[in-house]
Each structure stands twice: as C-alpha cells, then as structure tokens.
Amino acid sequence: MMALRAHARGGPEQLVYEQAPAPVPGPGEALVAVHAAAITFGELTWDLSWTTRDGRDRTPVIPAHEMSGTVAGIADGVTGVTGVAVGDEVYGLIDFDRDGAAAEYVAVPADELAAKPHSTAHAQTATLPLVALTAWQALSITRRWNRASECSCTAAPGEWAPSRSSLPLSSARR
C-alpha cells in the first residue's frame, strides 16, 4: 500500500509518500480503508508519535491519527458487541503510539471506532475526533453534562459552516 511516512524526527519536510507494508489487524481490531485523514498540528513533534508506550523507537511512522473510512476487514475477537462490520463507514482517533491513517489502510481497535455521521463527508468527518473528544472532556470535567443534557459542537475548522457542523455529542457518551 502507499503511505505518507517519516523516517526521522522533524516537521512536514520529513514526510515521504512511499510503499509501506499493509497493516494486519490483530485480535479485536478492524482494518479500515482510509477515505480521509487529518494530521494534528504538532503531532510530528510529540515523543509518543515516534515511540511505543514503553519508549522504543518505531520509525518510520505514519502520521494523521484522526480518520474516516470504511471497514475492510475484522480480526478475531471483533463481535457484534463492538457494532463494527465489514462495509461500515466509521471514524475514530488512533492512539498516537500507533501508525496513523495517512495511508490506504489502518488497523484500529474496533471498540475505538464510531459510525460516521450520514450528514458529513469523509473529509469533514476525519476532522471530528479530537474536536469532539475535547468538547466531551470539557463537559465531563465540569460535570455539567448528564444523560438528559444535549450538546452540539457548533464551530469547526476549515470550510464548515456552523449549521453543517453541529453534531450531537450525547450519543458519544459511554
């Protein structure tokens, strides 16, 4: 598969579009055909982007940890409980100590994927994970959100108009 990878720490000047091994989903993971990916500002400067959780180097790395795509395969351990099936349109935030989604495919823990909103295109949906997580954390930390509450994100980056970017967060609460 083709992927955008960095072989050395640095900024965007380190990125190379090249052949890379296709990911193989492990137990409990889904293989996602990536339709859109978003790179987080500063992502290439974070230590966790370059190492495993135990500190081992993992270069070359694939950036862009916010993604939207279609489930292309599922590994053992993915059940109906996760709500993920081949052909589902999904989005999610990939842990920063894993390869990101600037590639044709990415392997992601199935329970970390959510159904793509029908009202948004993949390119728009790929920009949602960190924005939604930040809003959810703010509401959770202030403890002013409960099951009866409703909340929408009404601002978003890029070309979105607020009327098109309002997405309810109540369904994302676990």
TARACOR-V673252 format. One line per field, one symbol per residue. burial: + if it has 24 or more other C-alpha atoms within 12 Angstrom, else -. Layout:
burial = ???
//
This chain:
burial = --+++++-+-------------+-+--+++++++++++++--++---++++------++++++++++++++++++--+-----++--++++++++++++++++++++++++++++++--+++++++++++++--++--------------+++--+--------+++-+--+--
//
